[in-house]
């Protein structure tokens, strides 16, 4: 089993329910969710005008290899009505593999660690909440260090529901 960190985001419909149901769908797919961050309301970054997101990160254990995991989360996104019409547009449910053990993967369809992980507060805040000492396998800095150093000034607030 490998430890993977998966980011979840939603800004369409009942965002909180989408995240909750998305985590349940990961479990139903045999991906064991070990830890889960709080939910955070986050402003869209590098995107057309749209509603704020709810974001979270989970730590999961999986026997799936990276490409298999990518296929599985893509299937879950489609089941939740995800359509990739507008680049960085609104999403019912967005699932991203942020980290997969200490693996570094560079293919046309998949990059691990997620290429913009260190630049995005909406990922770093929930990731640092559940794994502050976790080290980035390329940058060799902890999530807490990356969060403290990021130039991203976008708003990220703990969701109170």
N, C-alpha and C positions, 0 to 999 in steps of 0.2 A: 504494500500500500504506500502511496505517495501522498504527501501533504500538498494541497493546492489552496490558493487564495483566490476567491471569485468575487468580483464586484457585481453588484446588482443596482439597477437604476430604473426609474419609471417617472414619466411626467404626463401620462395620459390616463384618464379615468380615475378610479380609486387607487391612487398610487401606493398607499400603505397596504391595501389588500393584494395588489399585484406583487409587491416584494414578499409578503408573507406566503402567498401561494407559490411564488417562484422558488422560495426556499423549500417548501413542501415538495415541489416537483423535482428538485435536485435529490431529495431523499428518496422519492419514489423511483428515481432512475438509478438507485444504488450508490449514490454519492453521499457518504456519511458526513453530515454537518456537525463539526466538533465545537465550534465557537461562532458566535454571531455578534456583530457590532450593533450599536444603537442605530436608529434611523436618523438621517440628516437631511434637512432641506437645503438644497444647493442651487445656486443660480447657474443657468446654462453657460458653458465656457466654449468659446470659438464656435458658436452655433447661431443659426437664425433666431429672431425673436420667438420665444415660446415660454410656456409655463415652467416654473421651477421644478426641479427633480426632487425625488426622495432617493437617497442612496444608502447603501449598506455594503458591508464586506463580510463574507463568511470564510472560515477556515474549514476545509473539508479533507477527508481521507478518501482516496479513490484508487481502484485497481486499474482504471482506464489510463491508457497512454495519452499524451497531450492531444494528438489529432482526434482520438476517440472521444476525449472529453470535449473538445471543440464541437464535434458533430453532435454530441448529446445536448450541449447547452444551446446549440443552434436549433435543434428540434424543439426544445422547451420554448425558446423565443417564438418560434413559428406557431406553436400551440397557443401561445398567449396573444397571437395576432400581430406580432412584430412584422412590419413591412419596411423595407429599406428603399424608400422612394426619394426622400430628401436627405442628402448627406448631412449627418449630425442633426437630423430633424427629430421631432417628437417620437417617443417610444413608449409602447405599452409596457414592455419589459426588455431590458438590456442586460445581458450577462457577459462578463469579460473575465478571461483567465488572466489574473494579474501576475501570479507566480506559481510555479510547479516545482516543488522541492528546490533544489539548487540548479535546476536545468536552465539552459539557454537554448532557445529554439528560434531559428530564423528561416522561415519558409515563406512562400508567396501568400499562403493562407493564414499563417499563424506566427506571431512573435511573442516569445516569453523570455524575460519578463515583459509585461505590457510596455510598449515603447514610450508612452507618455506618463507612466506611473509616477515618476519623480517630479513631474511638473503640475500635478493636479491635486489641489486640496480636497476636492470631493472624493478622491480615492485615498489620499494619505491620512486624512483625519480618521475615518473609520478603521483603516488598516492599522494605524498607530494606536488606536484604542485597544484592539485585541492582540496586537503583536508589536509593541513598541521596539523591542530589541531585535526583531527579525531583520536580517541583513539582506540587502539587495545583492544578488549574485554577480552583478557586473560592476556596480558602483561601490560595493563593499562598505556601504553606510547603512545604519539602522533606519527603520521607518520613522522613528522619532527624529533622527538627525535630518533625514530628507524633508520631513514636514517643517522643521525649524528653518531649513535653508531654502525652501521653495520661494520663487519670485511670484507665484500665483497669489493674487490678493482677492480672489472671488469669495463671496460670502458662503459660509458653511455653518449652519446652526442645527443643534440637536433638535430633533422633531419631538414635539410634545403631544402630537395627535390631535 
